[in-house]
Amino acid sequence: MDQFNVLASYPQKEKVGGIGEVYSDRLLVQLKDSKFKEPTVCPPAIFLDIDRIKNFNVLEDDVFLCGFPRSGTTFTQEMIWLILHDFDFEEAKKVDAYNRSQWFE
């Protein structure tokens, strides 16, 4: 968290999930020593996983799914996994969708 300036904290009415913890606020942060000077609102959970995200190794055959909240991302993720694994429904039942792919939030 040393690479960020925390400018403000915004309480949420409902709890927000994130990377194994439950948080009830969001932070307005500004990245230090960056060309991006605009502050960003993000959940505090991002700081627990920032190194994993920064060091993520992108492979040539990776597939990225990008979407807005409540837009069918999980359903689309399931369809993509099944297509890439020859519709192996039995294997899909063994491991939940969250653990079959990486998430960046």
KEPALUM-786955 format. One record per atom (N, C-alpha, C): residue number from 1; residue in three letters; atom name; x, y, z. Coordinates in Angstrom, 2 decimals. Example, Ala and Ser with C-alpha at 12.3 -4.5 7.8 and 13.67 -1.06 7.14 Angstrom:
KEPALUM-786955
<site 1, "ALA", "N", <13.19, -5.69, 7.80>>
<site 1, "ALA", "CA", <12.30, -4.50, 7.80>>
<site 1, "ALA", "C", <13.20, -3.30, 7.80>>
<site 2, "SER", "N", <12.85, -2.25, 7.08>>
<site 2, "SER", "CA", <13.67, -1.06, 7.14>>
<site 2, "SER", "C", <12.90, 0.03, 7.87>>
END
This chain:
KEPALUM-786955
<site 1, "MET", "N", <0.82, -1.19, 0.00>>
<site 1, "MET", "CA", <0.00, 0.00, 0.00>>
<site 1, "MET", "C", <0.87, 1.26, 0.00>>
<site 2, "ASP", "N", <2.17, 1.08, 0.08>>
<site 2, "ASP", "CA", <3.07, 2.23, 0.09>>
<site 2, "ASP", "C", <3.07, 3.00, -1.22>>
<site 3, "GLN", "N", <2.64, 2.34, -2.31>>
<site 3, "GLN", "CA", <2.65, 3.02, -3.60>>
<site 3, "GLN", "C", <1.41, 3.87, -3.84>>
<site 4, "PHE", "N", <0.52, 3.98, -2.84>>
<site 4, "PHE", "CA", <-0.71, 4.74, -2.98>>
<site 4, "PHE", "C", <-0.84, 5.82, -1.92>>
<site 5, "ASN", "N", <-1.47, 6.93, -2.29>>
<site 5, "ASN", "CA", <-1.93, 7.93, -1.33>>
<site 5, "ASN", "C", <-3.41, 7.70, -1.15>>
<site 6, "VAL", "N", <-3.86, 7.44, 0.06>>
<site 6, "VAL", "CA", <-5.29, 7.29, 0.33>>
<site 6, "VAL", "C", <-5.85, 8.68, 0.58>>
<site 7, "LEU", "N", <-6.78, 9.09, -0.29>>
<site 7, "LEU", "CA", <-7.34, 10.44, -0.22>>
<site 7, "LEU", "C", <-8.62, 10.50, 0.60>>
<site 8, "ALA", "N", <-9.41, 9.41, 0.57>>
<site 8, "ALA", "CA", <-10.67, 9.40, 1.30>>
<site 8, "ALA", "C", <-11.18, 7.97, 1.41>>
<site 9, "SER", "N", <-12.10, 7.75, 2.35>>
<site 9, "SER", "CA", <-12.76, 6.46, 2.52>>
<site 9, "SER", "C", <-14.27, 6.70, 2.41>>
<site 10, "TYR", "N", <-14.94, 5.84, 1.66>>
<site 10, "TYR", "CA", <-16.37, 5.98, 1.45>>
<site 10, "TYR", "C", <-17.10, 4.79, 2.03>>
<site 11, "PRO", "N", <-17.87, 4.95, 3.12>>
<site 11, "PRO", "CA", <-18.62, 3.83, 3.69>>
<site 11, "PRO", "C", <-19.67, 3.34, 2.71>>
<site 12, "GLN", "N", <-19.88, 2.01, 2.69>>
<site 12, "GLN", "CA", <-20.91, 1.39, 1.87>>
<site 12, "GLN", "C", <-22.08, 1.00, 2.76>>
<site 13, "LYS", "N", <-23.30, 1.01, 2.19>>
<site 13, "LYS", "CA", <-24.47, 0.59, 2.96>>
<site 13, "LYS", "C", <-24.48, -0.93, 3.14>>
<site 14, "GLU", "N", <-24.03, -1.67, 2.12>>
<site 14, "GLU", "CA", <-23.97, -3.12, 2.23>>
<site 14, "GLU", "C", <-22.52, -3.57, 2.20>>
<site 15, "LYS", "N", <-22.28, -4.78, 2.65>>
<site 15, "LYS", "CA", <-20.91, -5.29, 2.67>>
<site 15, "LYS", "C", <-20.49, -5.68, 1.26>>
<site 16, "VAL", "N", <-19.21, -5.48, 0.98>>
<site 16, "VAL", "CA", <-18.65, -5.77, -0.33>>
<site 16, "VAL", "C", <-17.62, -6.87, -0.18>>
<site 17, "GLY", "N", <-17.72, -7.93, -0.98>>
<site 17, "GLY", "CA", <-16.77, -9.04, -0.91>>
<site 17, "GLY", "C", <-15.50, -8.71, -1.66>>
<site 18, "GLY", "N", <-14.42, -9.40, -1.30>>
<site 18, "GLY", "CA", <-13.18, -9.19, -2.02>>
<site 18, "GLY", "C", <-12.05, -10.04, -1.51>>
<site 19, "ILE", "N", <-11.57, -10.93, -2.34>>
<site 19, "ILE", "CA", <-10.36, -11.71, -2.10>>
<site 19, "ILE", "C", <-10.33, -12.31, -0.69>>
<site 20, "GLY", "N", <-11.36, -13.08, -0.36>>
<site 20, "GLY", "CA", <-11.36, -13.82, 0.89>>
<site 20, "GLY", "C", <-11.74, -13.02, 2.13>>
<site 21, "GLU", "N", <-12.01, -11.76, 2.01>>
<site 21, "GLU", "CA", <-12.39, -10.93, 3.15>>
<site 21, "GLU", "C", <-13.69, -10.19, 2.82>>
<site 22, "VAL", "N", <-14.29, -9.61, 3.83>>
<site 22, "VAL", "CA", <-15.47, -8.78, 3.62>>
<site 22, "VAL", "C", <-15.14, -7.37, 4.09>>
<site 23, "TYR", "N", <-15.37, -6.42, 3.24>>
<site 23, "TYR", "CA", <-15.06, -5.03, 3.56>>
<site 23, "TYR", "C", <-16.34, -4.21, 3.47>>
<site 24, "SER", "N", <-16.41, -3.12, 4.21>>
<site 24, "SER", "CA", <-17.61, -2.30, 4.18>>
<site 24, "SER", "C", <-17.31, -0.88, 3.72>>
<site 25, "ASP", "N", <-16.18, -0.67, 3.07>>
<site 25, "ASP", "CA", <-15.92, 0.67, 2.56>>
<site 25, "ASP", "C", <-15.10, 0.58, 1.28>>
<site 26, "ARG", "N", <-14.98, 1.70, 0.62>>
<site 26, "ARG", "CA", <-14.14, 1.82, -0.56>>
<site 26, "ARG", "C", <-13.20, 2.99, -0.33>>
<site 27, "LEU", "N", <-12.05, 2.95, -0.98>>
<site 27, "LEU", "CA", <-11.06, 3.99, -0.80>>
<site 27, "LEU", "C", <-10.87, 4.78, -2.09>>
<site 28, "LEU", "N", <-10.63, 6.05, -1.94>>
<site 28, "LEU", "CA", <-10.22, 6.89, -3.07>>
<site 28, "LEU", "C", <-8.70, 6.98, -2.97>>
<site 29, "VAL", "N", <-8.00, 6.44, -3.97>>
<site 29, "VAL", "CA", <-6.55, 6.38, -3.91>>
<site 29, "VAL", "C", <-5.93, 7.05, -5.14>>
<site 30, "GLN", "N", <-4.69, 7.46, -4.97>>
<site 30, "GLN", "CA", <-3.91, 8.02, -6.06>>
<site 30, "GLN", "C", <-2.57, 7.29, -6.08>>
<site 31, "LEU", "N", <-2.19, 6.78, -7.24>>
<site 31, "LEU", "CA", <-0.93, 6.05, -7.38>>
<site 31, "LEU", "C", <0.23, 7.03, -7.33>>
<site 32, "LYS", "N", <1.21, 6.74, -6.48>>
<site 32, "LYS", "CA", <2.40, 7.59, -6.37>>
<site 32, "LYS", "C", <3.31, 7.34, -7.57>>
<site 33, "ASP", "N", <4.06, 8.34, -7.97>>
<site 33, "ASP", "CA", <5.06, 8.21, -9.04>>
<site 33, "ASP", "C", <4.50, 7.55, -10.29>>
<site 34, "SER", "N", <3.37, 8.02, -10.77>>
<site 34, "SER", "CA", <2.74, 7.45, -11.96>>
<site 34, "SER", "C", <2.32, 8.57, -12.89>>
<site 35, "LYS", "N", <2.23, 8.25, -14.18>>
<site 35, "LYS", "CA", <1.75, 9.24, -15.14>>
<site 35, "LYS", "C", <0.24, 9.43, -15.01>>
<site 36, "PHE", "N", <-0.44, 8.50, -14.34>>
<site 36, "PHE", "CA", <-1.87, 8.62, -14.11>>
<site 36, "PHE", "C", <-2.11, 9.41, -12.85>>
<site 37, "LYS", "N", <-2.53, 10.64, -12.98>>
<site 37, "LYS", "CA", <-2.67, 11.52, -11.82>>
<site 37, "LYS", "C", <-4.08, 11.53, -11.24>>
<site 38, "GLU", "N", <-5.06, 10.99, -11.99>>
<site 38, "GLU", "CA", <-6.43, 11.00, -11.50>>
<site 38, "GLU", "C", <-6.63, 9.97, -10.39>>
<site 39, "PRO", "N", <-7.29, 10.33, -9.30>>
<site 39, "PRO", "CA", <-7.57, 9.36, -8.23>>
<site 39, "PRO", "C", <-8.54, 8.29, -8.71>>
<site 40, "THR", "N", <-8.52, 7.13, -8.07>>
<site 40, "THR", "CA", <-9.36, 6.00, -8.42>>
<site 40, "THR", "C", <-10.04, 5.49, -7.17>>
<site 41, "VAL", "N", <-11.31, 5.10, -7.31>>
<site 41, "VAL", "CA", <-12.04, 4.48, -6.21>>
<site 41, "VAL", "C", <-11.88, 2.97, -6.35>>
<site 42, "CYS", "N", <-11.45, 2.31, -5.29>>
<site 42, "CYS", "CA", <-11.28, 0.86, -5.34>>
<site 42, "CYS", "C", <-11.52, 0.26, -3.96>>
<site 43, "PRO", "N", <-11.83, -1.06, -3.92>>
<site 43, "PRO", "CA", <-11.99, -1.71, -2.62>>
<site 43, "PRO", "C", <-10.63, -1.93, -1.96>>
<site 44, "PRO", "N", <-10.56, -1.90, -0.65>>
<site 44, "PRO", "CA", <-9.29, -2.14, 0.04>>
<site 44, "PRO", "C", <-8.69, -3.50, -0.27>>
<site 45, "ALA", "N", <-9.50, -4.48, -0.66>>
<site 45, "ALA", "CA", <-9.00, -5.82, -0.95>>
<site 45, "ALA", "C", <-7.96, -5.83, -2.05>>
<site 46, "ILE", "N", <-7.98, -4.85, -2.93>>
<site 46, "ILE", "CA", <-7.03, -4.82, -4.04>>
<site 46, "ILE", "C", <-5.59, -4.76, -3.52>>
<site 47, "PHE", "N", <-5.38, -4.16, -2.37>>
<site 47, "PHE", "CA", <-4.02, -4.04, -1.84>>
<site 47, "PHE", "C", <-3.46, -5.38, -1.38>>
<site 48, "LEU", "N", <-4.35, -6.34, -1.08>>
<site 48, "LEU", "CA", <-3.90, -7.66, -0.68>>
<site 48, "LEU", "C", <-3.34, -8.46, -1.86>>
<site 49, "ASP", "N", <-3.74, -8.08, -3.08>>
<site 49, "ASP", "CA", <-3.41, -8.87, -4.25>>
<site 49, "ASP", "C", <-2.63, -8.08, -5.31>>
<site 50, "ILE", "N", <-2.15, -6.89, -4.99>>
<site 50, "ILE", "CA", <-1.54, -6.01, -5.98>>
<site 50, "ILE", "C", <-0.28, -6.62, -6.60>>
<site 51, "ASP", "N", <0.53, -7.33, -5.83>>
<site 51, "ASP", "CA", <1.75, -7.93, -6.39>>
<site 51, "ASP", "C", <1.42, -9.05, -7.38>>
<site 52, "ARG", "N", <0.41, -9.85, -7.07>>
<site 52, "ARG", "CA", <0.00, -10.91, -8.00>>
<site 52, "ARG", "C", <-0.46, -10.31, -9.33>>
<site 53, "ILE", "N", <-1.18, -9.23, -9.27>>
<site 53, "ILE", "CA", <-1.67, -8.58, -10.48>>
<site 53, "ILE", "C", <-0.51, -7.98, -11.27>>
<site 54, "LYS", "N", <0.39, -7.28, -10.58>>
<site 54, "LYS", "CA", <1.53, -6.65, -11.26>>
<site 54, "LYS", "C", <2.45, -7.67, -11.91>>
<site 55, "ASN", "N", <2.59, -8.85, -11.32>>
<site 55, "ASN", "CA", <3.51, -9.86, -11.82>>
<site 55, "ASN", "C", <2.84, -10.96, -12.62>>
<site 56, "PHE", "N", <1.60, -10.76, -13.01>>
<site 56, "PHE", "CA", <0.86, -11.77, -13.77>>
<site 56, "PHE", "C", <1.52, -12.00, -15.12>>
<site 57, "ASN", "N", <1.79, -13.26, -15.45>>
<site 57, "ASN", "CA", <2.44, -13.62, -16.69>>
<site 57, "ASN", "C", <1.37, -13.93, -17.74>>
<site 58, "VAL", "N", <1.25, -13.10, -18.76>>
<site 58, "VAL", "CA", <0.26, -13.29, -19.82>>
<site 58, "VAL", "C", <0.84, -14.26, -20.86>>
<site 59, "LEU", "N", <0.06, -15.30, -21.16>>
<site 59, "LEU", "CA", <0.47, -16.29, -22.14>>
<site 59, "LEU", "C", <-0.23, -16.03, -23.47>>
<site 60, "GLU", "N", <0.33, -16.57, -24.54>>
<site 60, "GLU", "CA", <-0.20, -16.32, -25.88>>
<site 60, "GLU", "C", <-1.62, -16.83, -26.06>>
<site 61, "ASP", "N", <-1.98, -17.91, -25.38>>
<site 61, "ASP", "CA", <-3.31, -18.48, -25.55>>
<site 61, "ASP", "C", <-4.29, -18.10, -24.43>>
<site 62, "ASP", "N", <-3.96, -17.11, -23.61>>
<site 62, "ASP", "CA", <-4.87, -16.64, -22.56>>
<site 62, "ASP", "C", <-6.12, -16.02, -23.18>>
<site 63, "VAL", "N", <-7.23, -16.17, -22.48>>
<site 63, "VAL", "CA", <-8.50, -15.57, -22.87>>
<site 63, "VAL", "C", <-8.90, -14.62, -21.76>>
<site 64, "PHE", "N", <-9.24, -13.39, -22.12>>
<site 64, "PHE", "CA", <-9.66, -12.39, -21.14>>
<site 64, "PHE", "C", <-11.14, -12.10, -21.32>>
<site 65, "LEU", "N", <-11.87, -12.11, -20.23>>
<site 65, "LEU", "CA", <-13.28, -11.75, -20.22>>
<site 65, "LEU", "C", <-13.41, -10.47, -19.40>>
<site 66, "CYS", "N", <-13.91, -9.42, -20.01>>
<site 66, "CYS", "CA", <-14.06, -8.13, -19.34>>
<site 66, "CYS", "C", <-15.53, -7.76, -19.34>>
<site 67, "GLY", "N", <-16.03, -7.32, -18.21>>
<site 67, "GLY", "CA", <-17.44, -6.96, -18.15>>
<site 67, "GLY", "C", <-17.74, -6.08, -16.96>>
<site 68, "PHE", "N", <-18.93, -5.52, -16.97>>
<site 68, "PHE", "CA", <-19.42, -4.69, -15.88>>
<site 68, "PHE", "C", <-20.11, -5.57, -14.86>>
<site 69, "PRO", "N", <-20.21, -5.13, -13.62>>
<site 69, "PRO", "CA", <-20.95, -5.90, -12.62>>
<site 69, "PRO", "C", <-22.39, -6.14, -13.07>>
<site 70, "ARG", "N", <-22.88, -7.32, -12.78>>
<site 70, "ARG", "CA", <-24.27, -7.71, -13.07>>
<site 70, "ARG", "C", <-24.56, -7.73, -14.57>>
<site 71, "SER", "N", <-23.55, -8.08, -15.39>>
<site 71, "SER", "CA", <-23.76, -8.11, -16.84>>
<site 71, "SER", "C", <-23.63, -9.52, -17.42>>
<site 72, "GLY", "N", <-23.61, -10.53, -16.57>>
<site 72, "GLY", "CA", <-23.52, -11.90, -17.05>>
<site 72, "GLY", "C", <-22.10, -12.43, -17.14>>
<site 73, "THR", "N", <-21.17, -11.82, -16.40>>
<site 73, "THR", "CA", <-19.77, -12.22, -16.47>>
<site 73, "THR", "C", <-19.58, -13.67, -16.02>>
<site 74, "THR", "N", <-20.18, -14.08, -14.93>>
<site 74, "THR", "CA", <-20.00, -15.44, -14.42>>
<site 74, "THR", "C", <-20.57, -16.46, -15.39>>
<site 75, "PHE", "N", <-21.74, -16.18, -15.95>>
<site 75, "PHE", "CA", <-22.35, -17.07, -16.94>>
<site 75, "PHE", "C", <-21.45, -17.19, -18.17>>
<site 76, "THR", "N", <-20.93, -16.08, -18.65>>
<site 76, "THR", "CA", <-20.04, -16.08, -19.82>>
<site 76, "THR", "C", <-18.75, -16.82, -19.50>>
<site 77, "GLN", "N", <-18.22, -16.62, -18.30>>
<site 77, "GLN", "CA", <-17.02, -17.34, -17.87>>
<site 77, "GLN", "C", <-17.25, -18.85, -17.93>>
<site 78, "GLU", "N", <-18.39, -19.29, -17.47>>
<site 78, "GLU", "CA", <-18.73, -20.72, -17.50>>
<site 78, "GLU", "C", <-18.79, -21.23, -18.94>>
<site 79, "MET", "N", <-19.42, -20.47, -19.82>>
<site 79, "MET", "CA", <-19.50, -20.89, -21.22>>
<site 79, "MET", "C", <-18.12, -20.98, -21.86>>
<site 80, "ILE", "N", <-17.27, -19.99, -21.61>>
<site 80, "ILE", "CA", <-15.91, -20.00, -22.17>>
<site 80, "ILE", "C", <-15.15, -21.22, -21.67>>
<site 81, "TRP", "N", <-15.22, -21.50, -20.37>>
<site 81, "TRP", "CA", <-14.49, -22.66, -19.83>>
<site 81, "TRP", "C", <-14.97, -23.95, -20.49>>
<site 82, "LEU", "N", <-16.27, -24.11, -20.63>>
<site 82, "LEU", "CA", <-16.81, -25.33, -21.23>>
<site 82, "LEU", "C", <-16.37, -25.47, -22.69>>
<site 83, "ILE", "N", <-16.39, -24.38, -23.43>>
<site 83, "ILE", "CA", <-15.95, -24.42, -24.84>>
<site 83, "ILE", "C", <-14.48, -24.82, -24.92>>
<site 84, "LEU", "N", <-13.64, -24.22, -24.07>>
<site 84, "LEU", "CA", <-12.20, -24.52, -24.11>>
<site 84, "LEU", "C", <-11.87, -25.93, -23.61>>
<site 85, "HIS", "N", <-12.80, -26.56, -22.89>>
<site 85, "HIS", "CA", <-12.55, -27.90, -22.34>>
<site 85, "HIS", "C", <-13.52, -28.94, -22.93>>
<site 86, "ASP", "N", <-13.89, -28.74, -24.18>>
<site 86, "ASP", "CA", <-14.73, -29.71, -24.92>>
<site 86, "ASP", "C", <-15.99, -30.11, -24.17>>
<site 87, "PHE", "N", <-16.62, -29.15, -23.53>>
<site 87, "PHE", "CA", <-17.89, -29.34, -22.83>>
<site 87, "PHE", "C", <-17.83, -30.49, -21.81>>
<site 88, "ASP", "N", <-16.77, -30.51, -21.02>>
<site 88, "ASP", "CA", <-16.57, -31.51, -19.98>>
<site 88, "ASP", "C", <-17.34, -31.09, -18.72>>
<site 89, "PHE", "N", <-18.63, -31.38, -18.71>>
<site 89, "PHE", "CA", <-19.50, -30.98, -17.61>>
<site 89, "PHE", "C", <-19.13, -31.67, -16.30>>
<site 90, "GLU", "N", <-18.66, -32.89, -16.38>>
<site 90, "GLU", "CA", <-18.29, -33.62, -15.16>>
<site 90, "GLU", "C", <-17.10, -32.95, -14.47>>
<site 91, "GLU", "N", <-16.10, -32.53, -15.23>>
<site 91, "GLU", "CA", <-14.94, -31.83, -14.65>>
<site 91, "GLU", "C", <-15.38, -30.46, -14.11>>
<site 92, "ALA", "N", <-16.28, -29.81, -14.82>>
<site 92, "ALA", "CA", <-16.77, -28.49, -14.39>>
<site 92, "ALA", "C", <-17.49, -28.58, -13.04>>
<site 93, "LYS", "N", <-18.14, -29.70, -12.78>>
<site 93, "LYS", "CA", <-18.86, -29.88, -11.51>>
<site 93, "LYS", "C", <-17.90, -30.04, -10.33>>
<site 94, "LYS", "N", <-16.67, -30.50, -10.60>>
<site 94, "LYS", "CA", <-15.72, -30.77, -9.53>>
<site 94, "LYS", "C", <-15.10, -29.51, -8.93>>
<site 95, "VAL", "N", <-14.92, -28.47, -9.75>>
<site 95, "VAL", "CA", <-14.28, -27.23, -9.28>>
<site 95, "VAL", "C", <-15.17, -26.06, -9.68>>
<site 96, "ASP", "N", <-15.47, -25.19, -8.72>>
<site 96, "ASP", "CA", <-16.35, -24.06, -9.03>>
<site 96, "ASP", "C", <-15.68, -23.07, -9.99>>
<site 97, "ALA", "N", <-16.49, -22.28, -10.66>>
<site 97, "ALA", "CA", <-16.02, -21.35, -11.70>>
<site 97, "ALA", "C", <-14.99, -20.36, -11.16>>
<site 98, "TYR", "N", <-15.15, -19.93, -9.92>>
<site 98, "TYR", "CA", <-14.22, -18.96, -9.35>>
<site 98, "TYR", "C", <-12.79, -19.51, -9.28>>
<site 99, "ASN", "N", <-12.65, -20.81, -9.03>>
<site 99, "ASN", "CA", <-11.33, -21.43, -8.90>>
<site 99, "ASN", "C", <-10.79, -22.00, -10.21>>
<site 100, "ARG", "N", <-11.54, -21.90, -11.29>>
<site 100, "ARG", "CA", <-11.06, -22.37, -12.59>>
<site 100, "ARG", "C", <-10.39, -21.27, -13.40>>
<site 101, "SER", "N", <-10.42, -20.05, -12.93>>
<site 101, "SER", "CA", <-9.80, -18.95, -13.67>>
<site 101, "SER", "C", <-9.34, -17.86, -12.71>>
<site 102, "GLN", "N", <-8.45, -17.01, -13.20>>
<site 102, "GLN", "CA", <-7.96, -15.88, -12.40>>
<site 102, "GLN", "C", <-8.93, -14.71, -12.49>>
<site 103, "TRP", "N", <-9.04, -13.97, -11.43>>
<site 103, "TRP", "CA", <-9.90, -12.79, -11.39>>
<site 103, "TRP", "C", <-9.05, -11.56, -11.09>>
<site 104, "PHE", "N", <-9.32, -10.50, -11.80>>
<site 104, "PHE", "CA", <-8.72, -9.19, -11.50>>
<site 104, "PHE", "C", <-9.89, -8.25, -11.27>>
<site 105, "GLU", "N", <-10.01, -7.76, -10.04>>
<site 105, "GLU", "CA", <-11.11, -6.86, -9.73>>
<site 105, "GLU", "C", <-10.57, -5.58, -9.17>>
END
